[in-house]
């Protein structure tokens, strides 16, 4: 088993134990977000750091405030 640590801008996103090492330019899905592998660095014999670019989250706008007076 190989320990894979995924990073996005020096922030740890996910750590996994896998049999296969991801390749550069491979598309992946982490925590429901699509991404692409940029760089793979071997730290130790069975420890790798994988740098990824993930899609930006699209925040839904809150419902607009209804400033009308409620009728009672």
JOFEN-V817825 format. One record per pair of residues at least 24 apart in sequence whose C-alpha atoms are under 10 Angstrom apart, sorted by sequence separation. I is the first residue (numbers start at 0). GAP is how many residues later the second one is. If there is no record, write none. Layout:
<<I & GAP> <I & GAP>>
//
This chain:
<<5 & 24> <27 & 24> <29 & 24> <32 & 24> <26 & 25> <27 & 25> <28 & 25> <21 & 26> <23 & 26> <25 & 26> <26 & 26> <27 & 26> <28 & 26> <7 & 27> <20 & 27> <22 & 27> <23 & 27> <24 & 27> <26 & 27> <21 & 28> <23 & 28> <7 & 29> <16 & 29> <20 & 29> <6 & 30> <7 & 30> <16 & 30> <5 & 31> <6 & 32> <14 & 33> <5 & 34> <14 & 34> <4 & 35> <14 & 35> <3 & 36> <4 & 36> <13 & 36> <3 & 37> <11 & 37> <3 & 38> <11 & 38> <12 & 38> <11 & 39> <12 & 39> <10 & 40> <2 & 41> <9 & 41> <12 & 41> <1 & 42> <2 & 42> <3 & 42> <4 & 42> <5 & 42> <6 & 42> <7 & 42> <8 & 42> <9 & 42> <1 & 43> <2 & 43> <3 & 43> <4 & 43> <5 & 43> <6 & 43> <7 & 43> <8 & 43> <1 & 44> <2 & 44> <3 & 44> <4 & 44> <5 & 44> <6 & 44> <7 & 44> <8 & 44> <0 & 45> <1 & 45> <2 & 45> <3 & 45> <4 & 45> <5 & 45> <6 & 45> <7 & 45> <0 & 46> <1 & 46> <2 & 46> <3 & 46> <4 & 46> <5 & 46> <6 & 46> <7 & 46> <5 & 47> <6 & 47>>
//
